[in-house]
Amino acid sequence: MSQSETTADRQAAEAVVQHHAALATTLDTLTNHLVEAADRGDDAEAMRARDELVRWLHAELLPHAHAEEAALYPAAAALAEGKLLVDGMLGEHKAIVGLVSELAGLTRAVPAAAAARALAALFAVHLDKENHLVVPLVVGAADVSLAGLLAGMHDLLGEATPAAGGGCGGGSCGCGGDAPAGAGLAPVLSIDPRLDVRDLPHGQRHATVLAALDRLGAGDALVLVAPHAPRPLLAEIDQRYGGAVTTEWLQDGPQVWQIRLSRTFAPR
């Protein structure tokens, strides 16, 4: 393996680990919202938090698991040291899917909070194995290129292999590769939790975002993912928080808009 290939694999491994950290951070944040509502006995808020968590699991975490099964796991399983390890990882994927299904069907706050906590704990253990066992195993294999395996897989790398037109060709994948060429925006990959409102009814989007901002502490941030430029919402945020929330445009269309909303201090 050449030096450039070794460097590319090392960078790919770092990108995978970074994306894992982003997933874990968002899962913990959404789980904590649900648990806190359940602890307060606020069943209505707990169910809203559960719905938000389930939407994110289906939009982000489960596609990530499927992408790994398609790209990373077969290469690891083909190595003598990796077969049993990958069998165990696939078993954990099945358990994760089962917990997501269970969580989606629960209608009471305390059982939903317990299921979310179990899911977050299992996912943390699962990611630790991927970061410290699976990824190093593939990187260390002389005849396997991790960068090659993951090329173009937005969910794993957090970026895309550019298509001929300059974007990723992924439509509304949200990876940032579909942003206009030369837009000069910041990279979309972020460890900040993402709040994707694209599938919410239009009348619920503002309230959902404002509720999420209310839960942020000073110095915290989230990345809003929207189907259009949310300028009326940003005006409402500015009016509501009086400068306590700053905005940073990460992606300005054409199909996806992503904006980092940072809580700078508690509003007066």
C-alpha positions in Angstrom: 0.0 0.0 0.0 1.4 3.4 -1.0 1.9 6.3 1.4 -0.9 8.2 -0.2 -3.2 5.2 0.2 -2.2 4.8 3.8 -2.9 8.5 4.5 -6.3 8.3 2.8 -7.2 5.3 4.9 -6.1 7.1 8.1 -8.2 10.1 7.1 -11.2 7.9 6.3 -10.9 6.2 9.7 -10.8 9.6 11.4 -13.9 10.6 9.5 -15.8 7.5 10.5 -14.9 8.0 14.2 -15.9 11.7 14.0 -19.2 10.8 12.5 -19.7 8.1 15.2 -19.2 10.8 17.8 -21.7 13.1 16.1 -24.3 10.3 16.0 -23.7 9.4 19.7 -24.0 13.1 20.7 -27.3 13.5 19.0 -28.7 10.3 20.3 -27.7 11.2 23.9 -29.2 14.7 23.5 -32.5 13.4 22.2 -32.6 10.6 24.8 -32.0 13.1 27.6 -34.9 15.3 26.4 -37.2 12.3 26.6 -35.8 11.1 30.0 -36.1 14.6 31.5 -39.7 14.9 30.4 -40.5 11.5 31.8 -38.9 12.5 35.1 -41.0 15.6 35.3 -44.1 13.5 34.6 -44.8 15.5 31.5 -46.3 12.8 29.3 -47.2 15.1 26.4 -43.7 16.5 26.1 -42.2 13.0 26.6 -44.2 11.7 23.6 -43.1 14.7 21.5 -39.5 13.9 22.5 -40.0 10.3 21.6 -41.4 11.2 18.2 -38.4 13.5 17.6 -36.0 10.7 18.6 -37.8 8.1 16.4 -37.7 10.4 13.4 -34.0 10.9 13.8 -33.3 7.2 14.3 -35.0 6.4 11.0 -33.5 9.3 9.2 -29.9 9.0 10.5 -28.9 6.1 12.7 -30.6 3.2 10.9 -29.4 4.3 7.4 -25.9 4.6 8.9 -26.1 1.0 10.1 -27.4 -0.2 6.7 -24.5 1.6 5.0 -22.0 -0.1 7.3 -23.5 -3.5 6.5 -23.1 -2.8 2.8 -19.5 -1.4 2.8 -17.5 -1.9 6.0 -18.7 -5.2 7.5 -18.2 -7.4 4.4 -14.6 -6.4 4.1 -14.0 -7.0 7.8 -15.8 -10.3 7.7 -13.6 -11.5 4.8 -10.5 -11.2 7.1 -9.8 -14.3 9.3 -9.8 -12.1 12.5 -13.0 -10.4 11.6 -15.6 -13.1 10.9 -16.8 -13.6 14.4 -16.5 -10.0 15.3 -18.8 -8.9 12.4 -21.3 -11.6 13.3 -21.5 -10.0 16.7 -21.8 -6.5 15.3 -24.7 -7.7 13.0 -26.4 -9.2 16.0 -26.2 -5.8 17.7 -27.6 -4.1 14.7 -30.7 -6.5 15.0 -31.0 -5.5 18.6 -30.8 -1.8 17.8 -33.5 -2.2 15.1 -35.6 -4.1 17.7 -35.3 -1.3 20.2 -36.1 1.4 17.7 -39.3 -0.6 16.8 -40.2 -1.0 20.5 -39.6 2.7 21.2 -41.8 3.7 18.3 -44.7 1.6 19.7 -44.6 2.8 23.3 -47.2 5.3 24.4 -46.2 6.0 28.0 -43.3 8.2 29.1 -41.5 6.0 31.5 -41.3 2.9 29.4 -40.3 5.0 26.4 -37.5 6.7 28.4 -36.3 3.3 29.6 -36.2 2.0 26.0 -34.3 5.1 24.8 -31.7 4.7 27.6 -31.2 1.0 26.6 -30.8 2.0 23.0 -28.3 4.7 23.8 -26.3 2.4 26.0 -26.2 -0.4 23.4 -25.2 2.0 20.7 -22.4 3.4 22.8 -20.9 -0.1 23.3 -21.4 -0.8 19.6 -19.6 2.3 18.4 -16.7 1.6 20.8 -16.2 -1.8 19.1 -16.4 -0.3 15.6 -13.9 2.5 16.5 -11.4 0.3 18.3 -11.9 -3.1 16.6 -13.6 -3.0 13.2 -12.0 0.1 11.8 -8.4 -0.6 12.9 -8.8 -4.2 11.5 -9.8 -2.9 8.1 -7.2 -0.2 8.1 -4.5 -2.7 9.0 -5.4 -5.1 6.2 -2.8 -4.9 3.4 -5.2 -5.6 0.6 -8.2 -3.5 1.7 -8.6 0.2 1.3 -11.0 1.8 3.9 -11.1 5.0 1.8 -12.1 3.0 -1.2 -14.8 1.1 0.6 -16.4 4.3 1.9 -15.9 6.5 -1.2 -19.2 8.2 -2.0 -21.0 6.9 1.1 -22.2 10.2 2.6 -23.5 8.8 5.9 -20.2 7.2 6.8 -17.8 9.9 5.8 -19.9 12.9 6.2 -18.8 14.1 2.8 -19.3 12.9 -0.8 -17.2 11.9 -3.8 -18.1 14.8 -6.1 -20.2 13.9 -9.2 -19.4 15.3 -12.6 -21.5 18.4 -12.0 -19.7 19.3 -8.8 -22.3 18.1 -6.3 -22.7 14.7 -4.7 -25.7 13.9 -6.8 -27.4 12.7 -3.7 -30.3 15.1 -3.9 -31.4 16.0 -0.4 -28.9 13.7 1.4 -27.9 16.6 3.6 -24.2 15.8 3.4 -23.4 19.2 1.9 -22.2 17.7 -1.4 -25.3 19.1 -3.1 -24.6 22.7 -2.1 -23.9 25.0 -5.1 -20.3 25.1 -6.2 -18.3 28.0 -4.9 -20.9 28.7 -2.2 -18.1 29.3 0.3 -20.1 27.9 3.2 -18.7 26.0 6.2 -18.5 22.2 6.1 -21.7 20.6 7.1 -20.1 17.8 9.1 -20.7 18.8 12.7 -20.8 17.2 16.2 -23.8 19.5 17.0 -27.1 17.6 17.1 -29.2 18.0 14.0 -32.9 18.9 14.0 -34.4 17.8 10.7 -37.8 19.4 10.2 -38.3 18.5 6.5 -40.8 15.7 7.2 -42.8 17.7 9.8 -46.1 19.4 8.8 -45.4 23.0 8.0 -47.5 24.3 10.9 -45.4 22.3 13.5 -41.9 23.4 12.3 -41.6 26.7 14.1 -42.8 25.4 17.4 -40.5 22.3 17.2 -37.4 24.5 16.6 -38.3 27.0 19.3 -38.9 24.2 21.8 -35.5 22.7 20.9 -33.8 26.1 21.3 -35.4 26.5 24.7 -33.7 23.3 25.9 -30.3 24.5 24.8 -27.9 25.8 27.5 -25.6 28.8 26.9 -22.8 27.7 24.5 -24.8 24.8 23.1 -25.9 24.6 19.4 -28.0 22.6 17.0 -28.0 22.3 13.2 -31.4 23.0 11.7 -32.1 21.0 8.5 -34.9 22.6 6.4 -36.5 22.1 2.9 -36.3 25.9 2.2 -34.5 29.0 3.5 -36.3 29.5 6.8 -36.1 33.3 6.9 -39.5 33.9 8.7 -38.4 31.4 11.4 -35.0 33.1 11.8 -36.8 36.4 12.2 -39.1 34.9 14.9 -36.0 33.5 16.6 -34.4 36.9 16.6 -37.5 38.5 18.0 -38.0 35.8 20.7 -34.4 35.5 22.0 -33.2 39.1 21.4 -29.7 38.2 20.2 -29.3 35.2 22.5 -29.2 32.9 19.4 -26.7 33.3 16.6 -27.0 31.8 13.1 -24.4 30.3 10.8 -25.4 29.2 7.3 -23.8 25.9 6.5 -25.7 24.9 3.4 -27.8 27.3 1.2 -29.9 25.0 -1.0 -30.7 24.1 -3.6 -32.6 21.1 -2.1 -31.4 21.3 1.5 -30.7 24.3 3.9 -28.7 23.8 7.0 -28.1 26.4 9.6 -26.2 26.2 12.9 -28.2 27.9 15.7 -26.0 28.7 18.7 -27.3 29.7 22.1 -24.8 32.4 23.3 -26.5 33.3 26.6 -29.8 32.9 28.4 -32.3 35.4 27.2 -33.4 38.1 29.7 
